[in-house]
Amino acid sequence: MADARTDRIGRVMGNEGRYVPLRPPQGGKEWDVPPEALREPTPEEALHAKVTVANGRWGR
């Protein structure tokens, strides 16, 4: 999902109360997003996230 406030892409890590925690695709610190600020990533954003994860697996 994407945080419409910042355009950051993240994996949904569950649902805690009034917020949805997202974590960067390559790992890292989660941040909380109000449900109304979530949006689907664009195809370009989704591809970029997948490439970032793949590069991390290969040490690039």
PyMOL Python script that loads the backbone (N, CA, C, O; Angstrom):
from pymol import cmd

cmd.read_pdbstr("""\
ATOM      1  N   MET A   1       0.843  -1.166   0.000  1.00  0.00           N
ATOM      2  CA  MET A   1       0.000   0.000   0.000  1.00  0.00           C
ATOM      3  C   MET A   1       0.893   1.235   0.000  1.00  0.00           C
ATOM      4  O   MET A   1       2.096   1.152   0.245  1.00  0.00           O
ATOM      5  N   ALA A   2       0.290   2.355  -0.274  1.00  0.00           N
ATOM      6  CA  ALA A   2       1.023   3.611  -0.293  1.00  0.00           C
ATOM      7  C   ALA A   2       0.398   4.573   0.716  1.00  0.00           C
ATOM      8  O   ALA A   2      -0.817   4.600   0.909  1.00  0.00           O
ATOM      9  N   ASP A   3       1.256   5.352   1.346  1.00  0.00           N
ATOM     10  CA  ASP A   3       0.826   6.402   2.256  1.00  0.00           C
ATOM     11  C   ASP A   3       0.602   7.648   1.401  1.00  0.00           C
ATOM     12  O   ASP A   3       1.558   8.244   0.905  1.00  0.00           O
ATOM     13  N   ALA A   4      -0.650   8.037   1.230  1.00  0.00           N
ATOM     14  CA  ALA A   4      -0.979   9.169   0.357  1.00  0.00           C
ATOM     15  C   ALA A   4      -0.406  10.482   0.881  1.00  0.00           C
ATOM     16  O   ALA A   4      -0.259  11.436   0.118  1.00  0.00           O
ATOM     17  N   ARG A   5      -0.081  10.546   2.169  1.00  0.00           N
ATOM     18  CA  ARG A   5       0.463  11.786   2.740  1.00  0.00           C
ATOM     19  C   ARG A   5       1.902  12.007   2.314  1.00  0.00           C
ATOM     20  O   ARG A   5       2.333  13.145   2.123  1.00  0.00           O
ATOM     21  N   THR A   6       2.652  10.908   2.164  1.00  0.00           N
ATOM     22  CA  THR A   6       4.092  11.019   1.876  1.00  0.00           C
ATOM     23  C   THR A   6       4.501  10.310   0.588  1.00  0.00           C
ATOM     24  O   THR A   6       5.634  10.460   0.129  1.00  0.00           O
ATOM     25  N   ASP A   7       3.583   9.538   0.004  1.00  0.00           N
ATOM     26  CA  ASP A   7       3.847   8.712  -1.178  1.00  0.00           C
ATOM     27  C   ASP A   7       4.852   7.599  -0.903  1.00  0.00           C
ATOM     28  O   ASP A   7       5.433   7.053  -1.841  1.00  0.00           O
ATOM     29  N   ARG A   8       5.066   7.255   0.353  1.00  0.00           N
ATOM     30  CA  ARG A   8       5.928   6.118   0.693  1.00  0.00           C
ATOM     31  C   ARG A   8       5.148   4.822   0.492  1.00  0.00           C
ATOM     32  O   ARG A   8       3.944   4.759   0.740  1.00  0.00           O
ATOM     33  N   ILE A   9       5.855   3.797   0.041  1.00  0.00           N
ATOM     34  CA  ILE A   9       5.275   2.475  -0.177  1.00  0.00           C
ATOM     35  C   ILE A   9       5.640   1.597   1.013  1.00  0.00           C
ATOM     36  O   ILE A   9       6.753   1.672   1.533  1.00  0.00           O
ATOM     37  N   GLY A  10       4.691   0.761   1.441  1.00  0.00           N
ATOM     38  CA  GLY A  10       4.974  -0.132   2.550  1.00  0.00           C
ATOM     39  C   GLY A  10       4.083  -1.356   2.531  1.00  0.00           C
ATOM     40  O   GLY A  10       3.040  -1.397   1.879  1.00  0.00           O
ATOM     41  N   ARG A  11       4.541  -2.352   3.274  1.00  0.00           N
ATOM     42  CA  ARG A  11       3.746  -3.572   3.466  1.00  0.00           C
ATOM     43  C   ARG A  11       2.867  -3.371   4.688  1.00  0.00           C
ATOM     44  O   ARG A  11       3.323  -2.865   5.713  1.00  0.00           O
ATOM     45  N   VAL A  12       1.623  -3.762   4.579  1.00  0.00           N
ATOM     46  CA  VAL A  12       0.713  -3.688   5.717  1.00  0.00           C
ATOM     47  C   VAL A  12       1.124  -4.748   6.719  1.00  0.00           C
ATOM     48  O   VAL A  12       1.259  -5.923   6.378  1.00  0.00           O
ATOM     49  N   MET A  13       1.323  -4.323   7.966  1.00  0.00           N
ATOM     50  CA  MET A  13       1.800  -5.234   8.997  1.00  0.00           C
ATOM     51  C   MET A  13       0.707  -5.633   9.982  1.00  0.00           C
ATOM     52  O   MET A  13       0.992  -6.241  11.013  1.00  0.00           O
ATOM     53  N   GLY A  14      -0.522  -5.300   9.675  1.00  0.00           N
ATOM     54  CA  GLY A  14      -1.632  -5.636  10.554  1.00  0.00           C
ATOM     55  C   GLY A  14      -2.562  -4.449  10.662  1.00  0.00           C
ATOM     56  O   GLY A  14      -2.595  -3.582   9.789  1.00  0.00           O
ATOM     57  N   ASN A  15      -3.311  -4.422  11.741  1.00  0.00           N
ATOM     58  CA  ASN A  15      -4.225  -3.317  11.971  1.00  0.00           C
ATOM     59  C   ASN A  15      -4.274  -3.084  13.470  1.00  0.00           C
ATOM     60  O   ASN A  15      -4.795  -3.915  14.215  1.00  0.00           O
ATOM     61  N   GLU A  16      -3.739  -1.967  13.910  1.00  0.00           N
ATOM     62  CA  GLU A  16      -3.684  -1.674  15.341  1.00  0.00           C
ATOM     63  C   GLU A  16      -4.533  -0.456  15.647  1.00  0.00           C
ATOM     64  O   GLU A  16      -4.103   0.682  15.454  1.00  0.00           O
ATOM     65  N   GLY A  17      -5.731  -0.702  16.122  1.00  0.00           N
ATOM     66  CA  GLY A  17      -6.590   0.402  16.505  1.00  0.00           C
ATOM     67  C   GLY A  17      -6.987   1.271  15.328  1.00  0.00           C
ATOM     68  O   GLY A  17      -7.503   0.779  14.324  1.00  0.00           O
ATOM     69  N   ARG A  18      -6.743   2.567  15.458  1.00  0.00           N
ATOM     70  CA  ARG A  18      -7.173   3.530  14.451  1.00  0.00           C
ATOM     71  C   ARG A  18      -6.187   3.677  13.302  1.00  0.00           C
ATOM     72  O   ARG A  18      -6.477   4.392  12.343  1.00  0.00           O
ATOM     73  N   TYR A  19      -5.031   3.022  13.368  1.00  0.00           N
ATOM     74  CA  TYR A  19      -3.997   3.195  12.352  1.00  0.00           C
ATOM     75  C   TYR A  19      -3.608   1.860  11.729  1.00  0.00           C
ATOM     76  O   TYR A  19      -3.818   0.800  12.318  1.00  0.00           O
ATOM     77  N   VAL A  20      -3.039   1.931  10.527  1.00  0.00           N
ATOM     78  CA  VAL A  20      -2.524   0.747   9.840  1.00  0.00           C
ATOM     79  C   VAL A  20      -1.008   0.892   9.783  1.00  0.00           C
ATOM     80  O   VAL A  20      -0.500   1.837   9.179  1.00  0.00           O
ATOM     81  N   PRO A  21      -0.277  -0.039  10.408  1.00  0.00           N
ATOM     82  CA  PRO A  21       1.183   0.059  10.352  1.00  0.00           C
ATOM     83  C   PRO A  21       1.722  -0.433   9.004  1.00  0.00           C
ATOM     84  O   PRO A  21       1.341  -1.499   8.521  1.00  0.00           O
ATOM     85  N   LEU A  22       2.606   0.354   8.415  1.00  0.00           N
ATOM     86  CA  LEU A  22       3.289  -0.025   7.187  1.00  0.00           C
ATOM     87  C   LEU A  22       4.775  -0.151   7.469  1.00  0.00           C
ATOM     88  O   LEU A  22       5.322   0.560   8.311  1.00  0.00           O
ATOM     89  N   ARG A  23       5.425  -1.065   6.754  1.00  0.00           N
ATOM     90  CA  ARG A  23       6.870  -1.242   6.859  1.00  0.00           C
ATOM     91  C   ARG A  23       7.448  -1.139   5.454  1.00  0.00           C
ATOM     92  O   ARG A  23       6.873  -1.688   4.515  1.00  0.00           O
ATOM     93  N   PRO A  24       8.577  -0.445   5.289  1.00  0.00           N
ATOM     94  CA  PRO A  24       9.186  -0.358   3.957  1.00  0.00           C
ATOM     95  C   PRO A  24       9.409  -1.756   3.375  1.00  0.00           C
ATOM     96  O   PRO A  24       9.702  -2.690   4.122  1.00  0.00           O
ATOM     97  N   PRO A  25       9.276  -1.914   2.059  1.00  0.00           N
ATOM     98  CA  PRO A  25       9.406  -3.246   1.446  1.00  0.00           C
ATOM     99  C   PRO A  25      10.741  -3.922   1.737  1.00  0.00           C
ATOM    100  O   PRO A  25      10.793  -5.146   1.857  1.00  0.00           O
ATOM    101  N   GLN A  26      11.818  -3.153   1.853  1.00  0.00           N
ATOM    102  CA  GLN A  26      13.135  -3.733   2.107  1.00  0.00           C
ATOM    103  C   GLN A  26      13.399  -3.929   3.597  1.00  0.00           C
ATOM    104  O   GLN A  26      14.491  -4.340   3.989  1.00  0.00           O
ATOM    105  N   GLY A  27      12.395  -3.632   4.429  1.00  0.00           N
ATOM    106  CA  GLY A  27      12.538  -3.749   5.874  1.00  0.00           C
ATOM    107  C   GLY A  27      12.820  -2.395   6.480  1.00  0.00           C
ATOM    108  O   GLY A  27      13.072  -1.421   5.771  1.00  0.00           O
ATOM    109  N   GLY A  28      12.776  -2.345   7.778  1.00  0.00           N
ATOM    110  CA  GLY A  28      13.020  -1.085   8.465  1.00  0.00           C
ATOM    111  C   GLY A  28      11.913  -0.772   9.443  1.00  0.00           C
ATOM    112  O   GLY A  28      11.074  -1.616   9.757  1.00  0.00           O
ATOM    113  N   LYS A  29      11.928   0.440   9.912  1.00  0.00           N
ATOM    114  CA  LYS A  29      10.995   0.875  10.946  1.00  0.00           C
ATOM    115  C   LYS A  29       9.600   1.111  10.364  1.00  0.00           C
ATOM    116  O   LYS A  29       9.443   1.730   9.312  1.00  0.00           O
ATOM    117  N   GLU A  30       8.604   0.605  11.071  1.00  0.00           N
ATOM    118  CA  GLU A  30       7.218   0.802  10.676  1.00  0.00           C
ATOM    119  C   GLU A  30       6.779   2.229  10.974  1.00  0.00           C
ATOM    120  O   GLU A  30       7.347   2.912  11.827  1.00  0.00           O
ATOM    121  N   TRP A  31       5.750   2.661  10.246  1.00  0.00           N
ATOM    122  CA  TRP A  31       5.107   3.927  10.566  1.00  0.00           C
ATOM    123  C   TRP A  31       3.608   3.716  10.467  1.00  0.00           C
ATOM    124  O   TRP A  31       3.137   2.837   9.744  1.00  0.00           O
ATOM    125  N   ASP A  32       2.867   4.528  11.197  1.00  0.00           N
ATOM    126  CA  ASP A  32       1.415   4.397  11.258  1.00  0.00           C
ATOM    127  C   ASP A  32       0.739   5.330  10.269  1.00  0.00           C
ATOM    128  O   ASP A  32       1.130   6.486  10.102  1.00  0.00           O
ATOM    129  N   VAL A  33      -0.289   4.797   9.617  1.00  0.00           N
ATOM    130  CA  VAL A  33      -1.030   5.549   8.611  1.00  0.00           C
ATOM    131  C   VAL A  33      -2.518   5.449   8.941  1.00  0.00           C
ATOM    132  O   VAL A  33      -3.024   4.352   9.178  1.00  0.00           O
ATOM    133  N   PRO A  34      -3.220   6.576   8.960  1.00  0.00           N
ATOM    134  CA  PRO A  34      -4.671   6.473   9.119  1.00  0.00           C
ATOM    135  C   PRO A  34      -5.275   5.779   7.893  1.00  0.00           C
ATOM    136  O   PRO A  34      -4.809   5.994   6.774  1.00  0.00           O
ATOM    137  N   PRO A  35      -6.289   4.964   8.087  1.00  0.00           N
ATOM    138  CA  PRO A  35      -6.858   4.214   6.959  1.00  0.00           C
ATOM    139  C   PRO A  35      -7.272   5.098   5.780  1.00  0.00           C
ATOM    140  O   PRO A  35      -7.154   4.683   4.628  1.00  0.00           O
ATOM    141  N   GLU A  36      -7.747   6.289   6.053  1.00  0.00           N
ATOM    142  CA  GLU A  36      -8.181   7.166   4.957  1.00  0.00           C
ATOM    143  C   GLU A  36      -7.014   7.706   4.135  1.00  0.00           C
ATOM    144  O   GLU A  36      -7.226   8.266   3.059  1.00  0.00           O
ATOM    145  N   ALA A  37      -5.774   7.545   4.630  1.00  0.00           N
ATOM    146  CA  ALA A  37      -4.593   8.011   3.903  1.00  0.00           C
ATOM    147  C   ALA A  37      -3.925   6.894   3.107  1.00  0.00           C
ATOM    148  O   ALA A  37      -2.890   7.123   2.482  1.00  0.00           O
ATOM    149  N   LEU A  38      -4.496   5.692   3.118  1.00  0.00           N
ATOM    150  CA  LEU A  38      -3.938   4.586   2.337  1.00  0.00           C
ATOM    151  C   LEU A  38      -4.461   4.636   0.911  1.00  0.00           C
ATOM    152  O   LEU A  38      -5.604   5.020   0.663  1.00  0.00           O
ATOM    153  N   ARG A  39      -3.608   4.242  -0.012  1.00  0.00           N
ATOM    154  CA  ARG A  39      -4.017   4.123  -1.408  1.00  0.00           C
ATOM    155  C   ARG A  39      -3.240   2.989  -2.041  1.00  0.00           C
ATOM    156  O   ARG A  39      -2.206   2.562  -1.527  1.00  0.00           O
ATOM    157  N   GLU A  40      -3.748   2.508  -3.161  1.00  0.00           N
ATOM    158  CA  GLU A  40      -3.030   1.494  -3.927  1.00  0.00           C
ATOM    159  C   GLU A  40      -1.811   2.159  -4.576  1.00  0.00           C
ATOM    160  O   GLU A  40      -1.910   3.293  -5.044  1.00  0.00           O
ATOM    161  N   PRO A  41      -0.683   1.481  -4.609  1.00  0.00           N
ATOM    162  CA  PRO A  41       0.470   2.064  -5.310  1.00  0.00           C
ATOM    163  C   PRO A  41       0.245   2.056  -6.817  1.00  0.00           C
ATOM    164  O   PRO A  41      -0.475   1.212  -7.349  1.00  0.00           O
ATOM    165  N   THR A  42       0.869   3.000  -7.482  1.00  0.00           N
ATOM    166  CA  THR A  42       0.814   3.004  -8.944  1.00  0.00           C
ATOM    167  C   THR A  42       1.626   1.812  -9.447  1.00  0.00           C
ATOM    168  O   THR A  42       2.437   1.269  -8.696  1.00  0.00           O
ATOM    169  N   PRO A  43       1.431   1.395 -10.685  1.00  0.00           N
ATOM    170  CA  PRO A  43       2.250   0.300 -11.212  1.00  0.00           C
ATOM    171  C   PRO A  43       3.754   0.605 -11.117  1.00  0.00           C
ATOM    172  O   PRO A  43       4.554  -0.289 -10.841  1.00  0.00           O
ATOM    173  N   GLU A  44       4.125   1.845 -11.343  1.00  0.00           N
ATOM    174  CA  GLU A  44       5.541   2.222 -11.265  1.00  0.00           C
ATOM    175  C   GLU A  44       6.063   2.099  -9.834  1.00  0.00           C
ATOM    176  O   GLU A  44       7.175   1.615  -9.620  1.00  0.00           O
ATOM    177  N   GLU A  45       5.270   2.535  -8.857  1.00  0.00           N
ATOM    178  CA  GLU A  45       5.678   2.431  -7.454  1.00  0.00           C
ATOM    179  C   GLU A  45       5.801   0.974  -7.038  1.00  0.00           C
ATOM    180  O   GLU A  45       6.742   0.603  -6.337  1.00  0.00           O
ATOM    181  N   ALA A  46       4.862   0.154  -7.464  1.00  0.00           N
ATOM    182  CA  ALA A  46       4.898  -1.274  -7.119  1.00  0.00           C
ATOM    183  C   ALA A  46       6.135  -1.943  -7.713  1.00  0.00           C
ATOM    184  O   ALA A  46       6.799  -2.731  -7.039  1.00  0.00           O
ATOM    185  N   LEU A  47       6.444  -1.632  -8.963  1.00  0.00           N
ATOM    186  CA  LEU A  47       7.631  -2.201  -9.600  1.00  0.00           C
ATOM    187  C   LEU A  47       8.897  -1.740  -8.885  1.00  0.00           C
ATOM    188  O   LEU A  47       9.797  -2.545  -8.644  1.00  0.00           O
ATOM    189  N   HIS A  48       8.976  -0.478  -8.551  1.00  0.00           N
ATOM    190  CA  HIS A  48      10.148   0.049  -7.841  1.00  0.00           C
ATOM    191  C   HIS A  48      10.343  -0.671  -6.511  1.00  0.00           C
ATOM    192  O   HIS A  48      11.470  -1.007  -6.147  1.00  0.00           O
ATOM    193  N   ALA A  49       9.250  -0.911  -5.784  1.00  0.00           N
ATOM    194  CA  ALA A  49       9.339  -1.625  -4.504  1.00  0.00           C
ATOM    195  C   ALA A  49       9.841  -3.051  -4.717  1.00  0.00           C
ATOM    196  O   ALA A  49      10.666  -3.535  -3.942  1.00  0.00           O
ATOM    197  N   LYS A  50       9.357  -3.724  -5.748  1.00  0.00           N
ATOM    198  CA  LYS A  50       9.791  -5.098  -6.026  1.00  0.00           C
ATOM    199  C   LYS A  50      11.264  -5.149  -6.411  1.00  0.00           C
ATOM    200  O   LYS A  50      11.982  -6.061  -5.999  1.00  0.00           O
ATOM    201  N   VAL A  51      11.713  -4.192  -7.186  1.00  0.00           N
ATOM    202  CA  VAL A  51      13.127  -4.139  -7.580  1.00  0.00           C
ATOM    203  C   VAL A  51      14.001  -3.865  -6.357  1.00  0.00           C
ATOM    204  O   VAL A  51      15.074  -4.453  -6.222  1.00  0.00           O
ATOM    205  N   THR A  52      13.556  -2.984  -5.471  1.00  0.00           N
ATOM    206  CA  THR A  52      14.312  -2.682  -4.254  1.00  0.00           C
ATOM    207  C   THR A  52      14.488  -3.926  -3.402  1.00  0.00           C
ATOM    208  O   THR A  52      15.576  -4.181  -2.887  1.00  0.00           O
ATOM    209  N   VAL A  53      13.419  -4.703  -3.250  1.00  0.00           N
ATOM    210  CA  VAL A  53      13.490  -5.943  -2.465  1.00  0.00           C
ATOM    211  C   VAL A  53      14.428  -6.936  -3.141  1.00  0.00           C
ATOM    212  O   VAL A  53      15.259  -7.551  -2.473  1.00  0.00           O
ATOM    213  N   ALA A  54      14.307  -7.103  -4.458  1.00  0.00           N
ATOM    214  CA  ALA A  54      15.167  -8.048  -5.181  1.00  0.00           C
ATOM    215  C   ALA A  54      16.628  -7.637  -5.083  1.00  0.00           C
ATOM    216  O   ALA A  54      17.495  -8.488  -4.880  1.00  0.00           O
ATOM    217  N   ASN A  55      16.912  -6.365  -5.224  1.00  0.00           N
ATOM    218  CA  ASN A  55      18.292  -5.904  -5.111  1.00  0.00           C
ATOM    219  C   ASN A  55      18.855  -6.158  -3.718  1.00  0.00           C
ATOM    220  O   ASN A  55      20.034  -6.480  -3.568  1.00  0.00           O
ATOM    221  N   GLY A  56      18.013  -6.015  -2.704  1.00  0.00           N
ATOM    222  CA  GLY A  56      18.451  -6.301  -1.345  1.00  0.00           C
ATOM    223  C   GLY A  56      18.833  -7.754  -1.152  1.00  0.00           C
ATOM    224  O   GLY A  56      19.751  -8.066  -0.393  1.00  0.00           O
ATOM    225  N   ARG A  57      18.134  -8.641  -1.835  1.00  0.00           N
ATOM    226  CA  ARG A  57      18.452 -10.076  -1.739  1.00  0.00           C
ATOM    227  C   ARG A  57      19.785 -10.398  -2.403  1.00  0.00           C
ATOM    228  O   ARG A  57      20.478 -11.334  -2.004  1.00  0.00           O
ATOM    229  N   TRP A  58      20.132  -9.626  -3.407  1.00  0.00           N
ATOM    230  CA  TRP A  58      21.359  -9.875  -4.150  1.00  0.00           C
ATOM    231  C   TRP A  58      22.516  -8.999  -3.679  1.00  0.00           C
ATOM    232  O   TRP A  58      23.601  -9.030  -4.259  1.00  0.00           O
ATOM    233  N   GLY A  59      22.281  -8.218  -2.626  1.00  0.00           N
ATOM    234  CA  GLY A  59      23.366  -7.404  -2.069  1.00  0.00           C
ATOM    235  C   GLY A  59      23.730  -6.193  -2.908  1.00  0.00           C
ATOM    236  O   GLY A  59      24.881  -5.759  -2.901  1.00  0.00           O
ATOM    237  N   ARG A  60      22.776  -5.649  -3.621  1.00  0.00           N
ATOM    238  CA  ARG A  60      23.057  -4.474  -4.449  1.00  0.00           C
ATOM    239  C   ARG A  60      22.532  -3.225  -3.817  1.00  0.00           C
ATOM    240  O   ARG A  60      22.681  -2.140  -4.378  1.00  0.00           O
TER     241      ARG A  60
END
""", "prot")
cmd.dss("prot")
cmd.show_as("cartoon", "prot")
cmd.util.cbc("prot")
cmd.orient("prot")
